[in-house]
């Protein structure tokens, strides 16, 4: 989607950046527009190899509080997750505070498959099988522990307990809502009251685990080559990862819906050894995370300034989502 946060680089700038990083020039480049914040290009090098370049927004552009140093978080996730076998591209190069570009960028190996949301030929059985497989990979990702810190370390939004970190994270988001004058279906006081009244449920989380928090079909690449069934080629876009509750990773894949016991993603997660019981306390945590994600979808329009017609398909269900989450949380 078009966003004010996406960099605009000329062909000459792309060539100079890639040549400095990899020692090879650019034959051609195609911007990939599925993402919402960072600018991304699929680049063909002058030796015919392909790579993917991701460039962070300009450092002087104010973003949401949790979005500080997103690409540094992503680079960290690649270093931690690559040895575990989680399918992902290879991180080929990272550069932070580049003096010429003025910001951060990453270069990855290019993938052969296509984004799950673009695989129009898949059957219902294919989709169920892919969700089951993603559940397996999430269990592996969640096996990566934190070092006693919850939240977003690079953004400075952390806590010694998951309750402390989540309160800090949501507080920063409510501050952003004030900064950008976000239109919400209720007052900030009502939201804060609901979060604090239910925060005790977060005390069930006693160890920080790596949570992707952005697993939607656009961030899952699938391979449909050959005669076999489609398989997950890679999970991508780990920039919004935090250390917290593994349950939170089931929110984005079921956004604007509900997490069901028979969801193949949850079934696959449990089959891989993941323990996730949808108890009443877990359902309360789920609603807190849904509230948080729906608020992000509403507040992030402030710095990004999406095209109104395109954004309407997100704004309307996210607004309803905030209302529904509050109704659940205030009845407890």
Long-range contacts (C-beta under 8 A, 24 or more apart in sequence): 1-33, 1-34, 1-35, 1-36, 1-306, 1-307, 1-310, 1-311, 2-33, 2-306, 2-307, 2-310, 3-36, 3-37, 3-304, 3-305, 3-306, 4-61, 4-303, 4-304, 4-305, 5-37, 5-38, 5-57, 5-61, 5-63, 5-303, 5-304, 6-37, 6-38, 6-39, 6-57, 7-38, 7-39, 7-55, 7-56, 7-57, 7-58, 7-103, 8-39, 9-39, 9-41, 9-55, 13-101, 14-41, 14-43, 14-53, 16-100, 17-53, 17-98, 17-100, 17-101, 17-105, 18-43, 18-45, 18-51, 18-53, 18-107, 20-100, 21-93, 21-95, 21-107, 22-51, 22-92, 22-93, 22-107, 24-49, 29-53, 34-115, 34-117, 34-218, 35-218, 35-237, 36-300, 36-304, 37-63, 37-67, 37-70, 37-300, 37-304, 38-70, 38-71, 38-239, 42-110, 49-110, 50-110, 51-92, 51-107, 51-108, 51-109, 51-110, 52-89, 52-107, 52-108, 52-109, 52-110, 52-111, 53-105, 53-106, 53-107, 54-105, 54-106, 54-107, 54-108, 55-101, 55-103, 55-104, 55-105, 56-103, 56-104, 56-105, 57-103, 58-102, 58-103, 59-97, 59-102, 59-103, 61-303, 62-179, 62-303, 63-303, 64-172, 64-173, 64-176, 64-296, 64-299, 64-300, 64-302, 64-303, 65-155, 65-157, 65-172, 65-173, 65-175, 65-176, 66-152, 66-155, 66-157, 66-169, 66-172, 66-173, 66-240, 66-242, 66-296, 67-155, 68-152, 68-154, 68-155, 68-156, 69-104, 69-154, 69-155, 70-154, 70-239, 70-240, 71-96, 71-104, 71-105, 71-106, 71-239, 72-96, 72-104, 72-154, 73-152, 73-153, 73-154, 73-155, 73-238, 73-239, 73-240, 73-241, 74-106, 74-237, 74-238, 74-239, 74-241, 75-106, 76-154, 77-210, 77-238, 77-239, 77-241, 78-238, 80-144, 80-210, 81-141, 81-144, 81-210, 81-238, 84-140, 84-141, 84-143, 84-144, 85-140, 86-137, 86-140, 86-141, 86-235, 87-137, 87-232, 87-233, 87-234, 87-235, 88-234, 88-235, 88-236, 88-238, 89-234, 89-236, 111-221, 111-233, 111-234, 111-236, 112-223, 112-225, 112-233, 113-221, 113-222, 113-223, 113-224, 113-225, 113-233, 113-234, 114-221, 114-222, 114-224, 115-217, 115-218, 115-219, 115-220, 115-221, 115-222, 116-217, 116-218, 116-220, 116-221, 116-222, 117-216, 117-217, 117-218, 119-222, 119-224, 119-230, 121-224, 122-222, 122-224, 122-230, 126-229, 126-230, 128-264, 129-229, 129-230, 129-264, 130-220, 130-222, 130-230, 130-231, 130-232, 131-253, 131-263, 131-264, 131-265, 131-268, 132-264, 132-265, 132-267, 132-268, 132-271, 133-231, 133-232, 133-268, 134-215, 134-220, 134-232, 134-235, 134-253, 134-265, 134-268, 135-264, 135-265, 135-266, 135-267, 135-268, 135-269, 135-270, 135-271, 135-272, 135-274, 136-268, 136-269, 136-271, 136-272, 137-232, 137-235, 138-212, 138-215, 138-246, 138-249, 138-265, 138-269, 138-274, 139-268, 139-269, 139-272, 139-273, 139-274, 140-272, 141-210, 141-211, 141-212, 141-235, 141-249, 142-209, 142-210, 142-211, 142-246, 142-249, 142-274, 143-209, 144-209, 144-210, 145-207, 145-208, 145-209, 145-210, 146-207, 146-208, 146-209, 146-210, 146-243, 147-208, 148-208, 149-208, 149-243, 150-208, 150-242, 150-243, 150-244, 151-242, 151-243, 151-244, 152-242, 153-243, 161-202, 161-203, 162-202, 162-203, 162-205, 162-206, 162-208, 162-244, 162-245, 163-199, 163-200, 163-202, 163-203, 165-242, 165-243, 165-244, 166-195, 166-199, 166-202, 166-244, 166-288, 166-292, 167-195, 167-196, 167-199, 169-242, 169-292, 170-195, 170-292, 170-295, 173-292, 173-295, 173-296, 173-299, 174-295, 176-299, 176-302, 177-295, 177-298, 177-299, 179-302, 180-299, 180-301, 180-302, 180-303, 181-302, 182-298, 182-299, 182-301, 182-302, 183-298, 184-295, 184-298, 184-319, 184-322, 185-319, 185-320, 185-322, 185-323, 186-322, 186-323, 186-326, 190-326, 190-330, 191-291, 191-295, 191-322, 191-326, 194-291, 194-325, 194-326, 194-329, 194-330, 195-288, 195-291, 195-329, 197-329, 197-330, 197-332, 198-284, 198-287, 198-288, 198-329, 198-332, 199-288, 201-281, 201-282, 201-284, 201-285, 201-288, 202-245, 202-285, 202-288, 204-281, 204-282, 204-285, 205-244, 205-245, 205-285, 208-243, 208-244, 209-243, 209-244, 209-245, 209-246, 210-241, 210-243, 211-241, 211-242, 211-243, 211-244, 211-245, 211-246, 211-248, 211-249, 212-238, 212-240, 212-241, 212-249, 213-240, 213-241, 213-242, 213-248, 213-249, 213-251, 213-252, 213-293, 214-238, 214-239, 214-240, 214-241, 214-252, 215-249, 215-252, 215-253, 216-252, 216-253, 216-255, 245-285, 245-289, 246-274, 246-276, 247-276, 247-282, 247-285, 247-286, 247-289, 248-285, 248-289, 250-276, 250-286, 251-286, 251-289, 251-290, 251-293, 252-293, 255-290, 255-293, 255-294, 255-321, 256-317, 256-318, 256-320, 256-321, 259-286, 284-329, 284-332, 287-325, 287-328, 287-329, 288-325, 288-329, 290-321, 290-325, 291-321, 291-322, 291-325, 291-326, 291-329, 293-321, 294-318, 294-319, 294-321, 294-322, 294-325, 295-322, 297-321, 298-322
